[in-house]
Amino acid sequence: MELKIAPLRAVIEQANGQSLFKLAMQPSVKGVYRLTAFYPDRRAYHSVATLIYTAYEEATLEVVYIGAFHNHPFIHTITWERLEPFESALRKAGFDKLHDQDEVSVYGEDCWLLERAAGSFSKSLLLAPHRIEQPYTAIVNAVDAYLPEMIREVAR
């Protein structure tokens, strides 16, 4: 799998993304999600969206578009009223137990790397957002419905 996601890891590095484990282990952090969107046809800038939530504050979502806006992150505040149904939808889809979607190629189709970390637990999932295959479609729909800022495309 590591060879499959090497281009996505390179996008994360270009965004100066810290490891999910380090982010999740910071004091008061309850959880972290990161969605890396990769567009092989280059119609849009690759992006890295990192959502961090604590026990005390609303969640913060940072989105970096690689090569656009000087890689300056866009910051969004995400309320618990939006985050809770997103997490619930991921649980219902079985996110933590899913394997990567079959035959996803970063060279032939748009793909997402969705990662989650909480404490010492971490999980990542490679998926093709335009394929209609359950339970992956439920995960794509959850992002679309509750956190569309994570995958907003910026055209080149």
N, CA, C and O atoms as a GROMACS GRO file, in nm:
protein
  624
    1MET      N    1   0.081  -0.119   0.000
    1MET     CA    2   0.000   0.000   0.000
    1MET      C    3   0.086   0.126   0.000
    1MET      O    4   0.048   0.225  -0.062
    2GLU      N    5   0.199   0.125   0.066
    2GLU     CA    6   0.281   0.246   0.076
    2GLU      C    7   0.321   0.298  -0.062
    2GLU      O    8   0.329   0.419  -0.081
    3LEU      N    9   0.345   0.208  -0.159
    3LEU     CA   10   0.379   0.254  -0.293
    3LEU      C   11   0.260   0.324  -0.358
    3LEU      O   12   0.278   0.422  -0.430
    4LYS      N   13   0.140   0.274  -0.332
    4LYS     CA   14   0.020   0.335  -0.388
    4LYS      C   15   0.002   0.478  -0.338
    4LYS      O   16  -0.037   0.566  -0.415
    5ILE      N   17   0.030   0.500  -0.212
    5ILE     CA   18   0.000   0.631  -0.154
    5ILE      C   19   0.120   0.725  -0.150
    5ILE      O   20   0.111   0.834  -0.093
    6ALA      N   21   0.232   0.685  -0.208
    6ALA     CA   22   0.351   0.771  -0.206
    6ALA      C   23   0.323   0.911  -0.262
    6ALA      O   24   0.367   1.009  -0.203
    7PRO      N   25   0.250   0.923  -0.375
    7PRO     CA   26   0.221   1.059  -0.424
    7PRO      C   27   0.136   1.140  -0.326
    7PRO      O   28   0.152   1.262  -0.317
    8LEU      N   29   0.048   1.075  -0.254
    8LEU     CA   30  -0.034   1.145  -0.155
    8LEU      C   31   0.050   1.189  -0.036
    8LEU      O   32   0.030   1.298   0.018
    9ARG      N   33   0.143   1.105   0.006
    9ARG     CA   34   0.233   1.143   0.115
    9ARG      C   35   0.320   1.262   0.073
    9ARG      O   36   0.350   1.350   0.154
   10ALA      N   37   0.360   1.265  -0.055
   10ALA     CA   38   0.438   1.378  -0.105
   10ALA      C   39   0.356   1.507  -0.099
   10ALA      O   40   0.410   1.614  -0.069
   11VAL      N   41   0.226   1.498  -0.128
   11VAL     CA   42   0.139   1.616  -0.119
   11VAL      C   43   0.133   1.664   0.025
   11VAL      O   44   0.138   1.784   0.050
   12ILE      N   45   0.121   1.572   0.120
   12ILE     CA   46   0.117   1.608   0.261
   12ILE      C   47   0.247   1.678   0.302
   12ILE      O   48   0.243   1.778   0.374
   13GLU      N   49   0.360   1.627   0.255
   13GLU     CA   50   0.489   1.691   0.286
   13GLU      C   51   0.496   1.832   0.228
   13GLU      O   52   0.546   1.923   0.294
   14GLN      N   53   0.446   1.850   0.106
   14GLN     CA   54   0.447   1.983   0.044
   14GLN      C   55   0.361   2.082   0.123
   14GLN      O   56   0.386   2.203   0.121
   15ALA      N   57   0.259   2.030   0.191
   15ALA     CA   58   0.172   2.115   0.272
   15ALA      C   59   0.232   2.139   0.411
   15ALA      O   60   0.170   2.203   0.495
   16ASN      N   61   0.352   2.087   0.435
   16ASN     CA   62   0.417   2.094   0.565
   16ASN      C   63   0.332   2.029   0.674
   16ASN      O   64   0.326   2.077   0.787
   17GLY      N   65   0.267   1.921   0.638
   17GLY     CA   66   0.179   1.852   0.732
   17GLY      C   67   0.255   1.772   0.833
   17GLY      O   68   0.342   1.691   0.799
   18GLN      N   69   0.223   1.794   0.960
   18GLN     CA   70   0.281   1.712   1.067
   18GLN      C   71   0.220   1.574   1.063
   18GLN      O   72   0.115   1.554   1.002
   19SER      N   73   0.284   1.480   1.127
   19SER     CA   74   0.227   1.346   1.132
   19SER      C   75   0.099   1.349   1.214
   19SER      O   76   0.087   1.424   1.311
   20LEU      N   77   0.005   1.268   1.174
   20LEU     CA   78  -0.122   1.262   1.245
   20LEU      C   79  -0.100   1.220   1.390
   20LEU      O   80  -0.167   1.270   1.481
   21PHE      N   81  -0.005   1.129   1.411
   21PHE     CA   82   0.024   1.082   1.546
   21PHE      C   83   0.068   1.197   1.636
   21PHE      O   84   0.021   1.209   1.749
   22LYS      N   85   0.159   1.282   1.584
   22LYS     CA   86   0.205   1.397   1.664
   22LYS      C   87   0.091   1.492   1.695
   22LYS      O   88   0.080   1.542   1.807
   23LEU      N   89   0.008   1.517   1.597
   23LEU     CA   90  -0.106   1.607   1.619
   23LEU      C   91  -0.202   1.550   1.724
   23LEU      O   92  -0.250   1.622   1.812
   24ALA      N   93  -0.229   1.421   1.714
   24ALA     CA   94  -0.324   1.358   1.805
   24ALA      C   95  -0.271   1.348   1.948
   24ALA      O   96  -0.350   1.340   2.042
   25MET      N   97  -0.140   1.349   1.965
   25MET     CA   98  -0.082   1.335   2.098
   25MET      C   99  -0.063   1.469   2.170
   25MET      O  100  -0.014   1.471   2.283
   26GLN      N  101  -0.100   1.579   2.107
   26GLN     CA  102  -0.088   1.709   2.173
   26GLN      C  103  -0.188   1.716   2.288
   26GLN      O  104  -0.295   1.656   2.282
   27PRO      N  105  -0.153   1.791   2.394
   27PRO     CA  106  -0.243   1.802   2.508
   27PRO      C  107  -0.380   1.856   2.466
   27PRO      O  108  -0.388   1.948   2.385
   28SER      N  109  -0.482   1.800   2.519
   28SER     CA  110  -0.624   1.836   2.503
   28SER      C  111  -0.683   1.798   2.367
   28SER      O  112  -0.802   1.818   2.346
   29VAL      N  113  -0.603   1.744   2.274
   29VAL     CA  114  -0.657   1.703   2.144
   29VAL      C  115  -0.732   1.571   2.160
   29VAL      O  116  -0.676   1.472   2.207
   30LYS      N  117  -0.858   1.573   2.118
   30LYS     CA  118  -0.940   1.451   2.123
   30LYS      C  119  -0.927   1.369   1.995
   30LYS      O  120  -0.932   1.246   1.998
   31GLY      N  121  -0.909   1.438   1.882
   31GLY     CA  122  -0.900   1.365   1.756
   31GLY      C  123  -0.857   1.454   1.642
   31GLY      O  124  -0.864   1.576   1.648
   32VAL      N  125  -0.812   1.385   1.535
   32VAL     CA  126  -0.764   1.454   1.416
   32VAL      C  127  -0.812   1.376   1.294
   32VAL      O  128  -0.810   1.253   1.292
   33TYR      N  129  -0.856   1.449   1.194
   33TYR     CA  130  -0.887   1.392   1.063
   33TYR      C  131  -0.803   1.466   0.961
   33TYR      O  132  -0.780   1.587   0.973
   34ARG      N  133  -0.757   1.393   0.859
   34ARG     CA  134  -0.689   1.459   0.749
   34ARG      C  135  -0.736   1.394   0.619
   34ARG      O  136  -0.738   1.272   0.605
   35LEU      N  137  -0.773   1.479   0.525
   35LEU     CA  138  -0.814   1.431   0.394
   35LEU      C  139  -0.722   1.493   0.290
   35LEU      O  140  -0.716   1.616   0.275
   36THR      N  141  -0.651   1.408   0.218
   36THR     CA  142  -0.564   1.452   0.110
   36THR      C  143  -0.634   1.416  -0.021
   36THR      O  144  -0.665   1.300  -0.046
   37ALA      N  145  -0.658   1.517  -0.104
   37ALA     CA  146  -0.724   1.497  -0.233
   37ALA      C  147  -0.621   1.510  -0.344
   37ALA      O  148  -0.545   1.607  -0.348
   38PHE      N  149  -0.618   1.412  -0.433
   38PHE     CA  150  -0.519   1.405  -0.540
   38PHE      C  151  -0.590   1.399  -0.674
   38PHE      O  152  -0.678   1.315  -0.695
   39TYR      N  153  -0.553   1.490  -0.765
   39TYR     CA  154  -0.616   1.500  -0.896
   39TYR      C  155  -0.510   1.472  -1.004
   39TYR      O  156  -0.434   1.563  -1.039
   40PRO      N  157  -0.502   1.350  -1.056
   40PRO     CA  158  -0.396   1.316  -1.151
   40PRO      C  159  -0.405   1.392  -1.283
   40PRO      O  160  -0.304   1.407  -1.352
   41ASP      N  161  -0.525   1.439  -1.320
   41ASP     CA  162  -0.539   1.512  -1.446
   41ASP      C  163  -0.503   1.660  -1.431
   41ASP      O  164  -0.504   1.735  -1.528
   42ARG      N  165  -0.470   1.700  -1.307
   42ARG     CA  166  -0.423   1.834  -1.274
   42ARG      C  167  -0.526   1.944  -1.305
   42ARG      O  168  -0.489   2.059  -1.326
   43ARG      N  169  -0.655   1.909  -1.308
   43ARG     CA  170  -0.758   2.010  -1.332
   43ARG      C  171  -0.776   2.099  -1.209
   43ARG      O  172  -0.827   2.211  -1.220
   44ALA      N  173  -0.735   2.048  -1.094
   44ALA     CA  174  -0.746   2.123  -0.969
   44ALA      C  175  -0.618   2.102  -0.889
   44ALA      O  176  -0.543   2.007  -0.913
   45TYR      N  177  -0.594   2.192  -0.795
   45TYR     CA  178  -0.477   2.178  -0.708
   45TYR      C  179  -0.501   2.065  -0.609
   45TYR      O  180  -0.611   2.052  -0.554
   46HIS      N  181  -0.398   1.984  -0.586
   46HIS     CA  182  -0.406   1.884  -0.480
   46HIS      C  183  -0.427   1.960  -0.349
   46HIS      O  184  -0.382   2.074  -0.335
   47SER      N  185  -0.494   1.896  -0.253
   47SER     CA  186  -0.518   1.966  -0.127
   47SER      C  187  -0.502   1.873  -0.009
   47SER      O  188  -0.515   1.751  -0.019
   48VAL      N  189  -0.473   1.936   0.105
   48VAL     CA  190  -0.461   1.865   0.232
   48VAL      C  191  -0.546   1.942   0.332
   48VAL      O  192  -0.521   2.059   0.360
   49ALA      N  193  -0.646   1.873   0.386
   49ALA     CA  194  -0.735   1.934   0.485
   49ALA      C  195  -0.715   1.860   0.617
   49ALA      O  196  -0.732   1.739   0.624
   50THR      N  197  -0.680   1.934   0.721
   50THR     CA  198  -0.654   1.875   0.852
   50THR      C  199  -0.750   1.936   0.954
   50THR      O  200  -0.752   2.057   0.973
   51LEU      N  201  -0.828   1.852   1.017
   51LEU     CA  202  -0.925   1.894   1.117
   51LEU      C  203  -0.879   1.845   1.253
   51LEU      O  204  -0.854   1.725   1.272
   52ILE      N  205  -0.868   1.937   1.348
   52ILE     CA  206  -0.825   1.903   1.484
   52ILE      C  207  -0.934   1.948   1.579
   52ILE      O  208  -0.979   2.062   1.573
   53TYR      N  209  -0.975   1.857   1.668
   53TYR     CA  210  -1.072   1.898   1.769
   53TYR      C  211  -1.025   1.860   1.908
   53TYR      O  212  -0.959   1.757   1.928
   54THR      N  213  -1.061   1.946   2.002
   54THR     CA  214  -1.020   1.928   2.142
   54THR      C  215  -1.143   1.909   2.228
   54THR      O  216  -1.257   1.913   2.181
   55ALA      N  217  -1.118   1.889   2.354
   55ALA     CA  218  -1.227   1.872   2.448
   55ALA      C  219  -1.290   2.006   2.486
   55ALA      O  220  -1.398   2.009   2.544
   56TYR      N  221  -1.223   2.116   2.453
   56TYR     CA  222  -1.265   2.245   2.505
   56TYR      C  223  -1.313   2.346   2.402
   56TYR      O  224  -1.383   2.441   2.436
   57GLU      N  225  -1.275   2.328   2.276
   57GLU     CA  226  -1.304   2.429   2.174
   57GLU      C  227  -1.372   2.365   2.054
   57GLU      O  228  -1.378   2.243   2.041
   58GLU      N  229  -1.423   2.452   1.967
   58GLU     CA  230  -1.472   2.402   1.840
   58GLU      C  231  -1.354   2.352   1.759
   58GLU      O  232  -1.239   2.388   1.785
   59ALA      N  233  -1.382   2.269   1.661
   59ALA     CA  234  -1.276   2.212   1.578
   59ALA      C  235  -1.221   2.317   1.482
   59ALA      O  236  -1.291   2.411   1.443
   60THR      N  237  -1.096   2.299   1.445
   60THR     CA  238  -1.030   2.386   1.348
   60THR      C  239  -0.994   2.302   1.227
   60THR      O  240  -0.933   2.196   1.239
   61LEU      N  241  -1.030   2.352   1.111
   61LEU     CA  242  -0.998   2.287   0.985
   61LEU      C  243  -0.904   2.377   0.906
   61LEU      O  244  -0.936   2.492   0.878
   62GLU      N  245  -0.787   2.323   0.871
   62GLU     CA  246  -0.688   2.394   0.789
   62GLU      C  247  -0.681   2.326   0.655
   62GLU      O  248  -0.661   2.205   0.648
   63VAL      N  249  -0.698   2.402   0.548
   63VAL     CA  250  -0.691   2.346   0.413
   63VAL      C  251  -0.580   2.416   0.336
   63VAL      O  252  -0.575   2.539   0.330
   64VAL      N  253  -0.490   2.336   0.279
   64VAL     CA  254  -0.380   2.388   0.199
   64VAL      C  255  -0.395   2.334   0.057
   64VAL      O  256  -0.412   2.214   0.037
   65TYR      N  257  -0.390   2.424  -0.040
   65TYR     CA  258  -0.393   2.388  -0.182
   65TYR      C  259  -0.250   2.396  -0.233
   65TYR      O  260  -0.191   2.505  -0.236
   66ILE      N  261  -0.195   2.284  -0.271
   66ILE     CA  262  -0.054   2.276  -0.307
   66ILE      C  263  -0.028   2.353  -0.437
   66ILE      O  264  -0.083   2.322  -0.542
   67GLY      N  265   0.057   2.454  -0.426
   67GLY     CA  266   0.094   2.534  -0.541
   67GLY      C  267   0.006   2.656  -0.563
   67GLY      O  268   0.030   2.734  -0.656
   68ALA      N  269  -0.095   2.673  -0.481
   68ALA     CA  270  -0.184   2.788  -0.493
   68ALA      C  271  -0.177   2.870  -0.365
   68ALA      O  272  -0.156   2.814  -0.257
   69PHE      N  273  -0.195   2.998  -0.376
   69PHE     CA  274  -0.201   3.087  -0.260
   69PHE      C  275  -0.076   3.075  -0.173
   69PHE      O  276  -0.082   3.092  -0.052
   70HIS      N  277   0.038   3.046  -0.236
   70HIS     CA  278   0.166   3.030  -0.165
   70HIS      C  279   0.158   2.923  -0.055
   70HIS      O  280   0.227   2.931   0.046
   71ASN      N  281   0.073   2.823  -0.077
   71ASN     CA  282   0.050   2.714   0.020
   71ASN      C  283   0.003   2.768   0.155
   71ASN      O  284   0.020   2.702   0.258
   72HIS      N  285  -0.057   2.885   0.154
   72HIS     CA  286  -0.110   2.944   0.277
   72HIS      C  287  -0.237   2.869   0.317
   72HIS      O  288  -0.326   2.851   0.234
   73PRO      N  289  -0.247   2.824   0.442
   73PRO     CA  290  -0.366   2.749   0.483
   73PRO      C  291  -0.489   2.838   0.501
   73PRO      O  292  -0.481   2.950   0.552
   74PHE      N  293  -0.602   2.786   0.458
   74PHE     CA  294  -0.731   2.849   0.484
   74PHE      C  295  -0.785   2.785   0.612
   74PHE      O  296  -0.787   2.663   0.625
   75ILE      N  297  -0.827   2.867   0.706
   75ILE     CA  298  -0.871   2.819   0.837
   75ILE      C  299  -1.023   2.831   0.847
   75ILE      O  300  -1.081   2.935   0.815
   76HIS      N  301  -1.086   2.723   0.890
   76HIS     CA  302  -1.231   2.721   0.911
   76HIS      C  303  -1.259   2.671   1.053
   76HIS      O  304  -1.187   2.585   1.105
   77THR      N  305  -1.361   2.725   1.114
   77THR     CA  306  -1.407   2.674   1.243
   77THR      C  307  -1.524   2.579   1.216
   77THR      O  308  -1.617   2.613   1.143
   78ILE      N  309  -1.517   2.461   1.274
   78ILE     CA  310  -1.620   2.359   1.254
   78ILE      C  311  -1.689   2.335   1.388
   78ILE      O  312  -1.624   2.300   1.487
   79THR      N  313  -1.819   2.353   1.391
   79THR     CA  314  -1.894   2.334   1.515
   79THR      C  315  -1.915   2.185   1.542
   79THR      O  316  -1.909   2.101   1.452
   80TRP      N  317  -1.941   2.156   1.667
   80TRP     CA  318  -1.970   2.018   1.706
   80TRP      C  319  -2.095   1.968   1.636
   80TRP      O  320  -2.107   1.848   1.609
   81GLU      N  321  -2.190   2.057   1.606
   81GLU     CA  322  -2.313   2.019   1.538
   81GLU      C  323  -2.286   1.967   1.396
   81GLU      O  324  -2.368   1.893   1.340
   82ARG      N  325  -2.174   2.004   1.338
   82ARG     CA  326  -2.134   1.950   1.208
   82ARG      C  327  -2.041   1.831   1.222
   82ARG      O  328  -2.048   1.737   1.142
   83LEU      N  329  -1.954   1.834   1.321
   83LEU     CA  330  -1.856   1.728   1.338
   83LEU      C  331  -1.920   1.597   1.387
   83LEU      O  332  -1.883   1.489   1.341
   84GLU      N  333  -2.013   1.608   1.478
   84GLU     CA  334  -2.074   1.488   1.536
   84GLU      C  335  -2.144   1.401   1.432
   84GLU      O  336  -2.121   1.280   1.431
   85PRO      N  337  -2.228   1.456   1.343
   85PRO     CA  338  -2.289   1.368   1.242
   85PRO      C  339  -2.187   1.312   1.141
   85PRO      O  340  -2.207   1.203   1.088
   86PHE      N  341  -2.080   1.386   1.117
   86PHE     CA  342  -1.974   1.335   1.031
   86PHE      C  343  -1.911   1.211   1.094
   86PHE      O  344  -1.896   1.108   1.028
   87GLU      N  345  -1.873   1.223   1.222
   87GLU     CA  346  -1.814   1.108   1.290
   87GLU      C  347  -1.911   0.991   1.299
   87GLU      O  348  -1.872   0.875   1.284
   88SER      N  349  -2.036   1.022   1.323
   88SER     CA  350  -2.139   0.917   1.330
   88SER      C  351  -2.151   0.844   1.196
   88SER      O  352  -2.163   0.722   1.194
   89ALA      N  353  -2.149   0.918   1.087
   89ALA     CA  354  -2.158   0.856   0.955
   89ALA      C  355  -2.037   0.766   0.927
   89ALA      O  356  -2.051   0.659   0.868
   90LEU      N  357  -1.918   0.810   0.969
   90LEU     CA  358  -1.800   0.726   0.951
   90LEU      C  359  -1.809   0.598   1.033
   90LEU      O  360  -1.772   0.491   0.986
   91ARG      N  361  -1.859   0.611   1.156
   91ARG     CA  362  -1.877   0.491   1.240
   91ARG      C  363  -1.974   0.394   1.173
   91ARG      O  364  -1.948   0.274   1.167
   92LYS      N  365  -2.087   0.446   1.124
   92LYS     CA  366  -2.188   0.360   1.060
   92LYS      C  367  -2.131   0.292   0.936
   92LYS      O  368  -2.168   0.178   0.905
   93ALA      N  369  -2.043   0.359   0.865
   93ALA     CA  370  -1.981   0.301   0.745
   93ALA      C  371  -1.870   0.201   0.781
   93ALA      O  372  -1.821   0.130   0.694
   94GLY      N  373  -1.831   0.196   0.908
   94GLY     CA  374  -1.725   0.105   0.951
   94GLY      C  375  -1.586   0.151   0.915
   94GLY      O  376  -1.497   0.069   0.892
   95PHE      N  377  -1.566   0.282   0.911
   95PHE     CA  378  -1.438   0.340   0.868
   95PHE      C  379  -1.318   0.274   0.934
   95PHE      O  380  -1.221   0.240   0.866
   96ASP      N  381  -1.322   0.256   1.065
   96ASP     CA  382  -1.204   0.206   1.137
   96ASP      C  383  -1.169   0.062   1.101
   96ASP      O  384  -1.058   0.017   1.131
   97LYS      N  385  -1.260  -0.012   1.038
   97LYS     CA  386  -1.233  -0.151   1.003
   97LYS      C  387  -1.218  -0.174   0.853
   97LYS      O  388  -1.188  -0.285   0.810
   98LEU      N  389  -1.237  -0.070   0.775
   98LEU     CA  390  -1.231  -0.086   0.630
   98LEU      C  391  -1.087  -0.097   0.580
   98LEU      O  392  -0.994  -0.043   0.640
   99HIS      N  393  -1.073  -0.169   0.469
   99HIS     CA  394  -0.946  -0.174   0.396
   99HIS      C  395  -0.955  -0.073   0.283
   99HIS      O  396  -1.064  -0.025   0.250
  100ASP      N  397  -0.842  -0.040   0.223
  100ASP     CA  398  -0.842   0.050   0.108
  100ASP      C  399  -0.937  -0.004   0.002
  100ASP      O  400  -0.954  -0.125  -0.014
  101GLN      N  401  -0.998   0.088  -0.070
  101GLN     CA  402  -1.086   0.049  -0.179
  101GLN      C  403  -1.004  -0.026  -0.284
  101GLN      O  404  -0.888   0.010  -0.309
  102ASP      N  405  -1.061  -0.127  -0.344
  102ASP     CA  406  -0.989  -0.212  -0.440
  102ASP      C  407  -0.945  -0.135  -0.564
  102ASP      O  408  -1.019  -0.053  -0.619
  103GLU      N  409  -0.824  -0.165  -0.606
  103GLU     CA  410  -0.769  -0.119  -0.734
  103GLU      C  411  -0.775   0.032  -0.755
  103GLU      O  412  -0.803   0.078  -0.866
  104VAL      N  413  -0.750   0.108  -0.651
  104VAL     CA  414  -0.741   0.253  -0.666
  104VAL      C  415  -0.601   0.285  -0.717
  104VAL      O  416  -0.501   0.238  -0.662
  105SER      N  417  -0.595   0.366  -0.821
  105SER     CA  418  -0.466   0.406  -0.878
  105SER      C  419  -0.457   0.557  -0.878
  105SER      O  420  -0.542   0.625  -0.935
  106VAL      N  421  -0.354   0.609  -0.814
  106VAL     CA  422  -0.336   0.754  -0.809
  106VAL      C  423  -0.300   0.810  -0.946
  106VAL      O  424  -0.297   0.932  -0.965
  107TYR      N  425  -0.272   0.724  -1.041
  107TYR     CA  426  -0.234   0.770  -1.174
  107TYR      C  427  -0.350   0.768  -1.272
  107TYR      O  428  -0.337   0.818  -1.384
  108GLY      N  429  -0.464   0.711  -1.233
  108GLY     CA  430  -0.573   0.700  -1.328
  108GLY      C  431  -0.703   0.764  -1.287
  108GLY      O  432  -0.793   0.780  -1.370
  109GLU      N  433  -0.716   0.802  -1.161
  109GLU     CA  434  -0.843   0.858  -1.115
  109GLU      C  435  -0.819   0.944  -0.991
  109GLU      O  436  -0.719   0.928  -0.921
  110ASP      N  437  -0.915   1.034  -0.966
  110ASP     CA  438  -0.906   1.113  -0.843
  110ASP      C  439  -0.905   1.016  -0.726
  110ASP      O  440  -0.971   0.913  -0.728
  111CYS      N  441  -0.829   1.050  -0.624
  111CYS     CA  442  -0.831   0.966  -0.505
  111CYS      C  443  -0.814   1.050  -0.380
  111CYS      O  444  -0.758   1.160  -0.383
  112TRP      N  445  -0.863   0.995  -0.272
  112TRP     CA  446  -0.854   1.058  -0.141
  112TRP      C  447  -0.782   0.964  -0.047
  112TRP      O  448  -0.796   0.842  -0.056
  113LEU      N  449  -0.704   1.022   0.042
  113LEU     CA  450  -0.649   0.949   0.155
  113LEU      C  451  -0.712   1.014   0.277
  113LEU      O  452  -0.678   1.127   0.313
  114LEU      N  453  -0.802   0.943   0.341
  114LEU     CA  454  -0.869   0.993   0.461
  114LEU      C  455  -0.806   0.924   0.580
  114LEU      O  456  -0.801   0.801   0.588
  115GLU      N  457  -0.759   1.005   0.674
  115GLU     CA  458  -0.690   0.952   0.792
  115GLU      C  459  -0.760   1.002   0.919
  115GLU      O  460  -0.818   1.111   0.922
  116ARG      N  461  -0.752   0.920   1.021
  116ARG     CA  462  -0.808   0.958   1.151
  116ARG      C  463  -0.711   0.914   1.259
  116ARG      O  464  -0.651   0.807   1.250
  117ALA      N  465  -0.695   0.998   1.360
  117ALA     CA  466  -0.610   0.962   1.474
  117ALA      C  467  -0.674   1.015   1.601
  117ALA      O  468  -0.732   1.123   1.604
  118ALA      N  469  -0.661   0.936   1.706
  118ALA     CA  470  -0.707   0.975   1.839
  118ALA      C  471  -0.618   0.902   1.939
  118ALA      O  472  -0.614   0.779   1.941
  119GLY      N  473  -0.548   0.979   2.022
  119GLY     CA  474  -0.454   0.916   2.115
  119GLY      C  475  -0.349   0.839   2.038
  119GLY      O  476  -0.284   0.895   1.949
  120SER      N  477  -0.332   0.712   2.069
  120SER     CA  478  -0.231   0.632   2.000
  120SER      C  479  -0.290   0.553   1.883
  120SER      O  480  -0.218   0.477   1.817
  121PHE      N  481  -0.420   0.571   1.856
  121PHE     CA  482  -0.486   0.501   1.746
  121PHE      C  483  -0.478   0.584   1.619
  121PHE      O  484  -0.495   0.706   1.623
  122SER      N  485  -0.452   0.519   1.505
  122SER     CA  486  -0.460   0.588   1.377
  122SER      C  487  -0.509   0.491   1.271
  122SER      O  488  -0.487   0.370   1.278
  123LYS      N  489  -0.575   0.547   1.173
  123LYS     CA  490  -0.632   0.468   1.064
  123LYS      C  491  -0.626   0.552   0.937
  123LYS      O  492  -0.652   0.672   0.941
  124SER      N  493  -0.594   0.490   0.825
  124SER     CA  494  -0.598   0.560   0.697
  124SER      C  495  -0.672   0.474   0.596
  124SER      O  496  -0.674   0.351   0.605
  125LEU      N  497  -0.732   0.542   0.499
  125LEU     CA  498  -0.813   0.473   0.400
  125LEU      C  499  -0.796   0.543   0.265
  125LEU      O  500  -0.818   0.664   0.254
  126LEU      N  501  -0.755   0.467   0.165
  126LEU     CA  502  -0.742   0.518   0.029
  126LEU      C  503  -0.870   0.484  -0.046
  126LEU      O  504  -0.913   0.369  -0.048
  127LEU      N  505  -0.929   0.587  -0.109
  127LEU     CA  506  -1.053   0.561  -0.182
  127LEU      C  507  -1.065   0.650  -0.303
  127LEU      O  508  -1.001   0.755  -0.312
  128ALA      N  509  -1.148   0.607  -0.398
  128ALA     CA  510  -1.178   0.683  -0.520
  128ALA      C  511  -1.316   0.744  -0.501
  128ALA      O  512  -1.416   0.672  -0.502
  129PRO      N  513  -1.324   0.876  -0.484
  129PRO     CA  514  -1.452   0.938  -0.447
  129PRO      C  515  -1.560   0.931  -0.554
  129PRO      O  516  -1.678   0.946  -0.521
  130HIS      N  517  -1.526   0.908  -0.679
  130HIS     CA  518  -1.628   0.907  -0.785
  130HIS      C  519  -1.685   0.769  -0.812
  130HIS      O  520  -1.778   0.755  -0.891
  131ARG      N  521  -1.631   0.668  -0.749
  131ARG     CA  522  -1.686   0.532  -0.766
  131ARG      C  523  -1.805   0.515  -0.674
  131ARG      O  524  -1.807   0.565  -0.562
  132ILE      N  525  -1.903   0.444  -0.722
  132ILE     CA  526  -2.021   0.416  -0.639
  132ILE      C  527  -2.008   0.272  -0.588
  132ILE      O  528  -2.050   0.177  -0.654
  133GLU      N  529  -1.948   0.260  -0.471
  133GLU     CA  530  -1.928   0.130  -0.406
  133GLU      C  531  -1.946   0.150  -0.256
  133GLU      O  532  -1.870   0.224  -0.193
  134GLN      N  533  -2.045   0.086  -0.201
  134GLN     CA  534  -2.063   0.094  -0.056
  134GLN      C  535  -1.957   0.008   0.012
  134GLN      O  536  -1.917  -0.093  -0.046
  135PRO      N  537  -1.912   0.041   0.128
  135PRO     CA  538  -1.946   0.154   0.215
  135PRO      C  539  -1.866   0.281   0.188
  135PRO      O  540  -1.881   0.381   0.259
  136TYR      N  541  -1.781   0.277   0.084
  136TYR     CA  542  -1.697   0.393   0.054
  136TYR      C  543  -1.780   0.515   0.013
  136TYR      O  544  -1.745   0.629   0.046
  137THR      N  545  -1.888   0.489  -0.059
  137THR     CA  546  -1.977   0.598  -0.099
  137THR      C  547  -2.036   0.669   0.023
  137THR      O  548  -2.054   0.790   0.021
  138ALA      N  549  -2.065   0.594   0.127
  138ALA     CA  550  -2.119   0.655   0.250
  138ALA      C  551  -2.017   0.750   0.311
  138ALA      O  552  -2.054   0.854   0.366
  139ILE      N  553  -1.890   0.717   0.302
  139ILE     CA  554  -1.785   0.803   0.356
  139ILE      C  555  -1.773   0.930   0.271
  139ILE      O  556  -1.763   1.040   0.325
  140VAL      N  557  -1.775   0.915   0.140
  140VAL     CA  558  -1.770   1.031   0.050
  140VAL      C  559  -1.891   1.121   0.076
  140VAL      O  560  -1.877   1.243   0.083
  141ASN      N  561  -2.008   1.061   0.090
  141ASN     CA  562  -2.129   1.139   0.116
  141ASN      C  563  -2.122   1.212   0.249
  141ASN      O  564  -2.173   1.324   0.261
  142ALA      N  565  -2.059   1.152   0.350
  142ALA     CA  566  -2.045   1.218   0.480
  142ALA      C  567  -1.957   1.342   0.469
  142ALA      O  568  -1.988   1.446   0.527
  143VAL      N  569  -1.848   1.331   0.394
  143VAL     CA  570  -1.761   1.447   0.374
  143VAL      C  571  -1.838   1.556   0.299
  143VAL      O  572  -1.836   1.672   0.338
  144ASP      N  573  -1.905   1.517   0.191
  144ASP     CA  574  -1.983   1.613   0.112
  144ASP      C  575  -2.090   1.684   0.196
  144ASP      O  576  -2.109   1.805   0.184
  145ALA      N  577  -2.158   1.608   0.280
  145ALA     CA  578  -2.271   1.663   0.355
  145ALA      C  579  -2.229   1.749   0.474
  145ALA      O  580  -2.289   1.853   0.498
  146TYR      N  581  -2.128   1.706   0.547
  146TYR     CA  582  -2.096   1.771   0.674
  146TYR      C  583  -1.970   1.858   0.673
  146TYR      O  584  -1.961   1.955   0.748
  147LEU      N  585  -1.873   1.824   0.588
  147LEU     CA  586  -1.747   1.900   0.585
  147LEU      C  587  -1.702   1.927   0.441
  147LEU      O  588  -1.592   1.889   0.402
  148PRO      N  589  -1.787   1.992   0.362
  148PRO     CA  590  -1.750   2.013   0.221
  148PRO      C  591  -1.625   2.099   0.203
  148PRO      O  592  -1.562   2.094   0.098
  149GLU      N  593  -1.587   2.178   0.304
  149GLU     CA  594  -1.464   2.257   0.294
  149GLU      C  595  -1.341   2.170   0.277
  149GLU      O  596  -1.239   2.214   0.224
  150MET      N  597  -1.350   2.045   0.324
  150MET     CA  598  -1.235   1.954   0.314
  150MET      C  599  -1.200   1.920   0.170
  150MET      O  600  -1.084   1.890   0.140
  151ILE      N  601  -1.298   1.926   0.081
  151ILE     CA  602  -1.272   1.878  -0.055
  151ILE      C  603  -1.310   1.980  -0.162
  151ILE      O  604  -1.329   1.945  -0.278
  152ARG      N  605  -1.322   2.104  -0.122
  152ARG     CA  606  -1.352   2.208  -0.220
  152ARG      C  607  -1.238   2.214  -0.321
  152ARG      O  608  -1.122   2.232  -0.283
  153GLU      N  609  -1.272   2.200  -0.449
  153GLU     CA  610  -1.170   2.204  -0.554
  153GLU      C  611  -1.139   2.348  -0.592
  153GLU      O  612  -1.228   2.433  -0.601
  154VAL      N  613  -1.011   2.374  -0.614
  154VAL     CA  614  -0.965   2.502  -0.668
  154VAL      C  615  -0.904   2.471  -0.803
  154VAL      O  616  -0.800   2.406  -0.812
  155ALA      N  617  -0.970   2.519  -0.908
  155ALA     CA  618  -0.927   2.489  -1.045
  155ALA      C  619  -0.793   2.556  -1.076
  155ALA      O  620  -0.762   2.663  -1.023
  156ARG      N  621  -0.717   2.494  -1.161
  156ARG     CA  622  -0.589   2.550  -1.204
  156ARG      C  623  -0.612   2.653  -1.311
  156ARG      O  624  -0.516   2.712  -1.361
   0.00000   0.00000   0.00000
